[in-house]
Each structure stands twice: as structure tokens, then as C-alpha cells.
């Protein structure tokens, strides 16, 4: 049940951040849910691999390179799902940072998520 609520909260975050940014496009809330699921799958599968590959850069930048790893994941999702568009890597990076902030706020406001 936690996973479903987490996906719905992340989908809301995806929708809100995409409305703030002109360079990120999500068709509707259903598409945002699919994007949230794809991001969670990519985070489960790709993020550990990318984290190990880029461990030296992550250590040198004191963990800030993690934002780049998140941007890579965000940038790859439109390659799999056509109802989600990101206009470039910088847009994916900004989207990643904003998504993290909005997600943290939603998870803070709604106890139990």
C-alpha cells in the first residue's frame, strides 16, 4: 500500500513540476502515474549501477553528482514513454532537483507516506 501511495504522490509531483517548467511535458495525470512508475523502476535498476560507475565523481563532488545521476534517469524515461517529454539534459537536471524538492514537501505534509 505504501508503494501505491508513494507512486501517486510522485505522480502529483511530476505533474506539478511539469506545469512549472516549459521544457518538460506530461500529457495528463495518468501519464504522470506511468512516469512515476518508470522513474521508480529506473531508480531501482539503474541508479545502483550508475552510482557504482560514477562513485569517484560522486565522492569528489561530495554527493552532488547524484543530481546528475537522477537527471540521467529522468532523461532516459522519455525514450521509453512517449507521453513524457524533456527538452534536454539541463531541463532533466532542473526537473530532477525540483522533483526532489516538491516530493519532499508532499511527503512532509502528508504523514504516513
Z-matrix of the N, CA and C atoms (Angstrom, degrees):
N
C 1 1.445
C 2 1.527 1 111.38
N 3 1.355 2 115.68 1 -38.00
C 4 1.456 3 120.32 2 179.02
C 5 1.531 4 110.80 3 -59.42
N 6 1.332 5 116.25 4 -41.97
C 7 1.462 6 120.50 5 -178.32
C 8 1.532 7 111.07 6 -62.19
N 9 1.317 8 117.95 7 -41.06
C 10 1.463 9 121.77 8 -179.46
C 11 1.527 10 110.76 9 -65.52
N 12 1.325 11 116.88 10 -44.88
C 13 1.464 12 120.43 11 178.49
C 14 1.525 13 110.41 12 -65.12
N 15 1.312 14 116.71 13 -38.80
C 16 1.460 15 121.39 14 177.58
C 17 1.532 16 111.44 15 -63.12
N 18 1.327 17 116.79 16 -42.03
C 19 1.468 18 121.22 17 177.93
C 20 1.524 19 110.44 18 -64.06
N 21 1.330 20 117.05 19 -43.15
C 22 1.469 21 120.61 20 179.46
C 23 1.522 22 111.29 21 -64.51
N 24 1.327 23 117.44 22 -39.24
C 25 1.468 24 120.94 23 177.26
C 26 1.524 25 110.77 24 -66.87
N 27 1.317 26 117.17 25 -41.03
C 28 1.464 27 120.91 26 177.68
C 29 1.522 28 110.51 27 -66.34
N 30 1.318 29 117.24 28 -37.86
C 31 1.473 30 120.63 29 176.91
C 32 1.521 31 110.74 30 -62.49
N 33 1.321 32 116.65 31 -40.27
C 34 1.466 33 120.43 32 175.77
C 35 1.523 34 110.13 33 -62.36
N 36 1.324 35 116.83 34 -41.58
C 37 1.462 36 120.95 35 177.44
C 38 1.524 37 111.16 36 -62.68
N 39 1.327 38 116.61 37 -43.69
C 40 1.469 39 120.84 38 178.91
C 41 1.520 40 110.16 39 -60.16
N 42 1.321 41 116.44 40 -44.27
C 43 1.460 42 120.77 41 -179.63
C 44 1.531 43 111.32 42 -64.87
N 45 1.325 44 117.34 43 -44.54
C 46 1.466 45 120.84 44 -179.68
C 47 1.528 46 112.01 45 -64.36
N 48 1.317 47 116.32 46 -46.10
C 49 1.468 48 119.33 47 -178.60
C 50 1.527 49 111.01 48 -68.11
N 51 1.326 50 117.16 49 -35.45
C 52 1.469 51 118.89 50 178.18
C 53 1.528 52 111.36 51 -66.72
N 54 1.334 53 116.71 52 -28.85
C 55 1.471 54 120.09 53 176.67
C 56 1.531 55 111.09 54 -73.94
N 57 1.338 56 116.85 55 -26.91
C 58 1.465 57 121.03 56 177.87
C 59 1.526 58 112.76 57 -77.55
N 60 1.331 59 116.20 58 -28.31
C 61 1.458 60 121.05 59 -175.29
C 62 1.527 61 110.28 60 -108.55
N 63 1.325 62 116.10 61 131.28
C 64 1.465 63 120.48 62 177.56
C 65 1.526 64 112.27 63 -76.63
N 66 1.321 65 117.32 64 -18.49
C 67 1.456 66 120.76 65 -174.80
C 68 1.532 67 113.34 66 -94.21
N 69 1.335 68 117.11 67 2.99
C 70 1.464 69 121.61 68 177.28
C 71 1.524 70 107.41 69 -124.63
N 72 1.328 71 115.58 70 130.86
C 73 1.463 72 120.31 71 -174.12
C 74 1.535 73 110.17 72 -127.85
N 75 1.325 74 115.33 73 125.97
C 76 1.464 75 122.41 74 173.59
C 77 1.518 76 106.28 75 -124.13
N 78 1.322 77 116.26 76 131.49
C 79 1.462 78 120.87 77 -174.08
C 80 1.531 79 113.04 78 -63.03
N 81 1.342 80 117.65 79 -51.13
C 82 1.469 81 122.11 80 -178.24
C 83 1.521 82 109.15 81 -161.02
N 84 1.339 83 116.38 82 -174.76
C 85 1.464 84 119.47 83 -177.17
C 86 1.528 85 112.03 84 -66.86
N 87 1.315 86 117.21 85 -34.30
C 88 1.464 87 120.03 86 176.75
C 89 1.524 88 110.36 87 -62.10
N 90 1.317 89 116.30 88 -42.17
C 91 1.467 90 120.54 89 176.09
C 92 1.522 91 110.61 90 -63.72
N 93 1.323 92 116.75 91 -37.71
C 94 1.466 93 120.57 92 178.58
C 95 1.527 94 110.90 93 -64.03
N 96 1.332 95 117.15 94 -36.52
C 97 1.466 96 120.51 95 176.78
C 98 1.524 97 110.14 96 -64.62
N 99 1.319 98 116.69 97 -43.86
C 100 1.470 99 120.75 98 178.64
C 101 1.522 100 110.23 99 -63.58
N 102 1.328 101 117.14 100 -40.85
C 103 1.466 102 121.48 101 177.66
C 104 1.530 103 109.78 102 -62.50
N 105 1.331 104 117.37 103 -42.49
C 106 1.465 105 120.95 104 179.14
C 107 1.530 106 110.84 105 -62.47
N 108 1.321 107 117.21 106 -40.36
C 109 1.466 108 120.66 107 177.60
C 110 1.526 109 110.31 108 -65.38
N 111 1.330 110 117.25 109 -44.26
C 112 1.466 111 120.66 110 179.35
C 113 1.531 112 111.43 111 -64.19
N 114 1.321 113 117.06 112 -39.12
C 115 1.462 114 119.97 113 177.46
C 116 1.530 115 110.08 114 -64.64
N 117 1.327 116 116.89 115 -41.37
C 118 1.470 117 118.69 116 179.93
C 119 1.527 118 111.86 117 -66.78
N 120 1.322 119 117.06 118 -37.91
C 121 1.469 120 120.53 119 176.53
C 122 1.521 121 110.54 120 -65.64
N 123 1.334 122 116.23 121 -44.68
C 124 1.469 123 120.28 122 178.87
C 125 1.530 124 110.56 123 -63.91
N 126 1.335 125 116.83 124 -38.21
C 127 1.467 126 119.69 125 177.25
C 128 1.524 127 111.25 126 -64.78
N 129 1.324 128 117.10 127 -35.53
C 130 1.462 129 120.44 128 -179.63
C 131 1.525 130 112.04 129 -74.65
N 132 1.332 131 116.89 130 -34.83
C 133 1.464 132 120.34 131 -174.17
C 134 1.529 133 111.82 132 -96.56
N 135 1.324 134 117.10 133 -52.09
C 136 1.465 135 120.85 134 -172.25
C 137 1.522 136 114.57 135 -85.00
N 138 1.317 137 117.33 136 -35.70
C 139 1.464 138 119.74 137 -173.92
C 140 1.533 139 112.87 138 -59.80
N 141 1.342 140 119.95 139 -43.28
C 142 1.477 141 117.42 140 176.81
C 143 1.527 142 113.11 141 -62.27
N 144 1.330 143 116.23 142 -37.74
C 145 1.469 144 120.13 143 179.56
C 146 1.526 145 110.28 144 -66.39
N 147 1.335 146 116.66 145 -48.36
C 148 1.464 147 120.68 146 179.63
C 149 1.522 148 111.57 147 -64.97
N 150 1.324 149 116.78 148 -34.96
C 151 1.467 150 120.04 149 179.22
C 152 1.526 151 111.36 150 -64.80
N 153 1.323 152 117.19 151 -38.06
C 154 1.466 153 120.36 152 177.98
C 155 1.528 154 110.37 153 -71.59
N 156 1.324 155 116.57 154 -42.46
C 157 1.464 156 120.20 155 -179.40
C 158 1.532 157 110.99 156 -61.96
N 159 1.333 158 115.83 157 -42.91
C 160 1.459 159 120.36 158 -175.76
C 161 1.531 160 112.83 159 -100.24
N 162 1.316 161 117.48 160 21.88
C 163 1.464 162 120.72 161 -179.00
C 164 1.528 163 113.01 162 -56.72
N 165 1.340 164 119.69 163 -43.85
C 166 1.472 165 118.13 164 178.79
C 167 1.536 166 112.76 165 -60.00
N 168 1.329 167 117.59 166 -42.62
C 169 1.465 168 120.23 167 178.24
C 170 1.525 169 111.71 168 -65.78
N 171 1.315 170 115.94 169 -36.99
C 172 1.469 171 119.74 170 178.42
C 173 1.521 172 110.26 171 -65.30
N 174 1.316 173 117.19 172 -40.34
C 175 1.460 174 120.50 173 178.64
C 176 1.528 175 111.86 174 -68.27
N 177 1.320 176 116.87 175 -41.49
C 178 1.472 177 121.00 176 -179.86
C 179 1.527 178 110.74 177 -64.15
N 180 1.330 179 116.74 178 -37.66
C 181 1.472 180 120.30 179 -177.74
C 182 1.529 181 112.02 180 -92.81
N 183 1.329 182 116.86 181 12.99
C 184 1.465 183 122.33 182 179.48
C 185 1.525 184 112.41 183 55.27
N 186 1.319 185 116.74 184 38.60
C 187 1.456 186 122.12 185 175.27
C 188 1.514 187 115.42 186 91.53
N 189 1.328 188 117.93 187 -8.08
C 190 1.467 189 119.72 188 -178.51
C 191 1.528 190 112.67 189 -68.26
N 192 1.334 191 116.78 190 -22.17
C 193 1.467 192 119.41 191 178.50
C 194 1.524 193 111.07 192 -66.84
N 195 1.320 194 117.64 193 -14.43
C 196 1.462 195 121.53 194 175.98
C 197 1.525 196 110.69 195 -60.27
N 198 1.343 197 116.97 196 -33.14
C 199 1.458 198 119.83 197 175.76
C 200 1.530 199 111.03 198 -63.27
N 201 1.314 200 117.01 199 -35.90
C 202 1.470 201 120.82 200 177.70
C 203 1.529 202 109.52 201 -68.62
N 204 1.326 203 117.22 202 -39.96
C 205 1.470 204 120.38 203 177.11
C 206 1.527 205 110.07 204 -62.11
N 207 1.337 206 117.22 205 -42.44
C 208 1.467 207 120.36 206 176.11
C 209 1.520 208 111.18 207 -62.88
N 210 1.334 209 116.86 208 -38.80
C 211 1.464 210 120.70 209 178.70
C 212 1.529 211 110.94 210 -65.04
N 213 1.315 212 117.06 211 -37.65
C 214 1.470 213 120.35 212 177.39
C 215 1.526 214 109.62 213 -61.34
N 216 1.321 215 116.29 214 -42.57
C 217 1.466 216 120.19 215 178.92
C 218 1.525 217 110.80 216 -64.43
N 219 1.340 218 116.72 217 -45.26
C 220 1.473 219 120.95 218 177.80
C 221 1.526 220 110.00 219 -61.88
N 222 1.306 221 117.34 220 -39.64
C 223 1.466 222 122.42 221 -177.91
C 224 1.533 223 111.44 222 -68.37
N 225 1.329 224 117.46 223 -27.62
C 226 1.464 225 121.19 224 -179.17
C 227 1.526 226 113.06 225 -82.64
N 228 1.324 227 118.46 226 -26.06
C 229 1.469 228 120.89 227 -176.68
C 230 1.528 229 112.34 228 -59.14
N 231 1.345 230 121.13 229 -42.70
C 232 1.472 231 119.22 230 178.21
C 233 1.531 232 113.95 231 -63.76
N 234 1.317 233 117.30 232 -18.25
C 235 1.467 234 120.01 233 176.82
C 236 1.523 235 110.60 234 -70.54
N 237 1.349 236 116.09 235 -22.88
C 238 1.460 237 121.80 236 -178.33
C 239 1.522 238 111.51 237 -99.66
N 240 1.337 239 116.28 238 -32.82
C 241 1.467 240 120.84 239 -173.24
C 242 1.521 241 109.50 240 -128.22
N 243 1.316 242 116.57 241 119.44
C 244 1.471 243 121.14 242 -170.83
C 245 1.535 244 114.71 243 -80.58
N 246 1.334 245 119.15 244 -14.25
C 247 1.465 246 120.09 245 178.97
C 248 1.520 247 112.70 246 -83.76
N 249 1.317 248 117.02 247 5.86
C 250 1.465 249 123.44 248 177.13
C 251 1.519 250 107.72 249 -125.68
N 252 1.315 251 116.07 250 122.35
C 253 1.471 252 120.45 251 -177.30
C 254 1.521 253 109.44 252 -125.78
N 255 1.323 254 115.11 253 136.30
C 256 1.459 255 122.57 254 173.10
C 257 1.515 256 106.08 255 -126.18
N 258 1.344 257 116.44 256 126.93
C 259 1.463 258 120.82 257 -171.28
C 260 1.519 259 115.37 258 -77.20
N 261 1.299 260 119.66 259 -6.43
C 262 1.455 261 120.93 260 178.09
C 263 1.512 262 111.08 261 175.76
N 264 1.332 263 114.92 262 174.38
C 265 1.460 264 119.18 263 -177.44
C 266 1.525 265 112.08 264 -68.85
N 267 1.332 266 117.19 265 -37.35
C 268 1.464 267 119.87 266 178.07
C 269 1.522 268 109.86 267 -63.86
N 270 1.316 269 117.15 268 -39.84
C 271 1.466 270 120.84 269 175.67
C 272 1.523 271 110.83 270 -62.21
N 273 1.326 272 116.48 271 -39.20
C 274 1.468 273 120.30 272 177.32
C 275 1.524 274 110.72 273 -65.11
N 276 1.325 275 116.91 274 -37.15
C 277 1.459 276 120.95 275 178.72
C 278 1.528 277 111.10 276 -66.30
N 279 1.331 278 116.70 277 -47.16
C 280 1.465 279 120.80 278 178.56
C 281 1.527 280 109.87 279 -64.73
N 282 1.327 281 117.22 280 -42.67
C 283 1.459 282 121.65 281 177.72
C 284 1.528 283 110.68 282 -59.27
N 285 1.319 284 116.35 283 -41.84
C 286 1.455 285 121.35 284 179.53
C 287 1.527 286 111.77 285 -61.16
N 288 1.331 287 116.06 286 -45.29
C 289 1.469 288 120.20 287 179.92
C 290 1.526 289 110.62 288 -65.71
N 291 1.333 290 116.59 289 -47.08
C 292 1.464 291 120.05 290 179.94
C 293 1.528 292 111.66 291 -64.91
N 294 1.321 293 116.72 292 -38.52
C 295 1.463 294 120.54 293 178.17
C 296 1.526 295 110.66 294 -62.47
N 297 1.308 296 116.92 295 -40.89
C 298 1.460 297 121.18 296 177.61
C 299 1.526 298 110.87 297 -62.20
N 300 1.323 299 116.89 298 -43.48
C 301 1.468 300 121.29 299 -179.15
C 302 1.530 301 110.92 300 -66.31
N 303 1.343 302 116.75 301 -49.55
C 304 1.471 303 120.45 302 -178.50
C 305 1.523 304 110.60 303 -64.72
N 306 1.318 305 117.17 304 -39.74
C 307 1.460 306 120.98 305 177.86
C 308 1.532 307 110.60 306 -62.24
N 309 1.314 308 116.40 307 -42.75
C 310 1.466 309 120.12 308 179.21
C 311 1.525 310 110.72 309 -62.89
N 312 1.322 311 117.34 310 -40.28
C 313 1.456 312 120.91 311 178.61
C 314 1.523 313 111.17 312 -64.67
N 315 1.332 314 116.66 313 -44.76
C 316 1.473 315 120.34 314 179.38
C 317 1.526 316 110.41 315 -63.10
N 318 1.315 317 117.04 316 -44.37
C 319 1.466 318 120.48 317 -179.04
C 320 1.531 319 110.82 318 -67.93
N 321 1.324 320 117.75 319 -27.71
C 322 1.465 321 121.53 320 177.26
C 323 1.527 322 110.96 321 -76.44
N 324 1.346 323 116.03 322 -39.03
C 325 1.454 324 119.89 323 -177.84
C 326 1.534 325 113.12 324 -72.46
N 327 1.309 326 116.70 325 -33.21
C 328 1.465 327 121.04 326 -177.28
C 329 1.529 328 108.26 327 -104.89
N 330 1.324 329 117.05 328 101.78
C 331 1.469 330 119.07 329 -178.63
C 332 1.532 331 111.14 330 -67.45
N 333 1.305 332 115.19 331 146.76
C 334 1.450 333 120.04 332 176.99
C 335 1.521 334 114.30 333 94.96
N 336 1.330 335 117.05 334 -5.07
C 337 1.473 336 118.61 335 178.16
C 338 1.500 337 107.99 336 -86.59
